[in-house]
Amino acid sequence: MVITLETDYAVRIVELLTRAEGKTDARTIAEKTLVTQRFTLKILHKLVNAGLVTSFKGAHGGYMLARPPEKITLLQVIEAVEGPYMFSRCQQETYNCNHSCTTSCRFHEIYDEVTVMVRDKLRSYTFAETDACD
């Protein structure tokens, strides 16, 4: 399994904002993270909607973290872009895996355990703890 490129970029953007002093404009964020400005704006919109980043309008506008880095987890950033993390799509309520079992396939319990482990691990890392990659 590999996270999407959009999620990878979101992590880069939050990491950059962690190190920024004050507001940073979208063009600067795009240049420093090597992400197109259009894609940067799309990701920033998701991060703002998730309450992880604050947007400031106007000539002196920009973006900054909405809360301290130690209050932002890797799981929150991933889920801001991807939605709730699940190991398998068959964990979704709306998905029918069409296995021959009468209630659910025998792997649901295993998938649920793996999902909980991964979510707990991702939740345990905050952006205050990450090492900057320059």
C-alpha positions as CSV (number, residue, x, y, z in Angstrom):
1,M,0.0,0.0,0.0
2,V,1.2,3.5,-0.9
3,I,-0.3,6.8,0.2
4,T,-1.5,9.0,-2.6
5,L,0.8,11.8,-4.0
6,E,-1.8,14.3,-2.8
7,T,-1.4,13.0,0.8
8,D,2.4,13.1,0.5
9,Y,2.2,16.7,-0.6
10,A,-0.2,17.5,2.2
11,V,2.3,16.2,4.7
12,R,5.1,18.3,3.1
13,I,2.9,21.4,3.2
14,V,2.0,20.9,6.9
15,E,5.7,20.3,7.7
16,L,6.6,23.5,5.9
17,L,4.0,25.5,7.8
18,T,5.3,24.0,11.0
19,R,8.7,25.6,10.4
20,A,7.3,28.9,9.0
21,E,7.3,32.1,11.0
22,G,3.9,33.6,10.5
23,K,1.7,33.5,7.4
24,T,3.0,31.9,4.2
25,D,1.5,32.6,0.8
26,A,0.4,29.8,-1.5
27,R,3.0,30.6,-4.2
28,T,5.8,30.3,-1.6
29,I,4.4,27.1,-0.2
30,A,4.2,25.7,-3.8
31,E,7.8,26.7,-4.6
32,K,9.3,25.3,-1.4
33,T,7.4,22.0,-1.5
34,L,7.9,21.5,-5.2
35,V,4.1,21.2,-5.8
36,T,2.2,23.1,-8.5
37,Q,0.4,26.2,-7.2
38,R,-2.9,24.8,-8.4
39,F,-2.5,21.5,-6.6
40,T,-1.1,23.3,-3.5
41,L,-4.3,25.4,-3.3
42,K,-6.5,22.3,-3.7
43,I,-4.6,20.6,-0.8
44,L,-4.7,23.8,1.4
45,H,-8.4,24.0,0.9
46,K,-8.8,20.4,2.3
47,L,-6.4,21.3,5.2
48,V,-8.4,24.4,6.0
49,N,-11.7,22.5,5.9
50,A,-10.2,19.9,8.3
51,G,-9.3,22.7,10.7
52,L,-5.6,22.1,10.5
53,V,-4.6,25.3,8.6
54,T,-6.0,28.8,8.8
55,S,-6.4,30.9,5.6
56,F,-6.0,34.7,5.6
57,K,-7.5,36.6,2.7
58,G,-6.2,39.8,1.1
59,A,-2.9,41.3,-0.1
60,H,-1.1,40.3,3.1
61,G,-2.9,37.0,3.3
62,G,-1.5,33.5,3.5
63,Y,-1.7,30.3,5.4
64,M,-0.6,29.1,8.8
65,L,-1.2,26.2,11.1
66,A,-4.5,26.5,12.9
67,R,-3.1,25.0,16.1
68,P,0.3,24.1,17.6
69,P,2.3,21.4,15.7
70,E,2.1,19.1,18.8
71,K,-1.7,19.2,18.3
72,I,-1.6,18.1,14.7
73,T,-1.1,14.4,14.0
74,L,0.0,12.5,10.9
75,L,-3.4,10.7,11.0
76,Q,-5.3,14.0,10.9
77,V,-3.3,15.2,7.8
78,I,-3.8,11.9,6.0
79,E,-7.5,11.8,6.8
80,A,-7.9,15.4,5.8
81,V,-7.0,14.4,2.2
82,E,-8.0,10.7,2.0
83,G,-11.0,10.5,4.4
84,P,-11.1,8.0,7.2
85,Y,-8.3,5.4,7.1
86,M,-9.3,1.8,6.6
87,F,-7.1,-1.1,5.7
88,S,-9.7,-2.5,3.3
89,R,-12.6,-1.1,1.4
90,C,-14.7,-4.0,2.7
91,Q,-14.7,-2.2,6.0
92,Q,-17.0,0.5,4.6
93,E,-20.6,0.1,5.5
94,T,-21.7,0.7,2.0
95,Y,-19.4,-1.9,0.5
96,N,-20.6,-5.5,-0.2
97,C,-17.6,-7.9,-0.5
98,N,-19.9,-10.6,-1.8
99,H,-18.1,-13.5,0.0
100,S,-19.9,-16.7,0.5
101,C,-20.1,-16.2,4.3
102,T,-23.6,-15.4,5.5
103,T,-22.7,-12.3,7.6
104,S,-19.2,-11.1,6.7
105,C,-16.0,-12.5,5.4
106,R,-13.6,-14.0,7.9
107,F,-11.0,-11.3,7.2
108,H,-13.1,-8.4,8.5
109,E,-11.8,-8.9,12.1
110,I,-8.2,-9.0,10.9
111,Y,-8.7,-5.9,8.8
112,D,-10.3,-4.1,11.7
113,E,-7.3,-5.0,14.0
114,V,-4.8,-3.7,11.4
115,T,-6.8,-0.5,10.9
116,V,-6.8,0.2,14.6
117,M,-3.1,-0.5,14.8
118,V,-2.2,1.8,11.9
119,R,-4.5,4.6,13.1
120,D,-3.1,4.4,16.6
121,K,0.5,4.6,15.2
122,L,-0.3,7.5,12.8
123,R,-2.1,9.3,15.7
124,S,1.0,8.9,17.9
125,Y,3.2,11.2,15.6
126,T,2.7,14.9,15.7
127,F,4.4,17.5,13.6
128,A,6.3,18.8,16.6
129,E,8.2,15.5,16.6
130,T,9.1,15.3,12.9
131,D,12.6,16.0,11.6
132,A,12.8,18.6,9.0
133,C,14.1,17.3,5.6
134,D,16.0,20.1,3.9
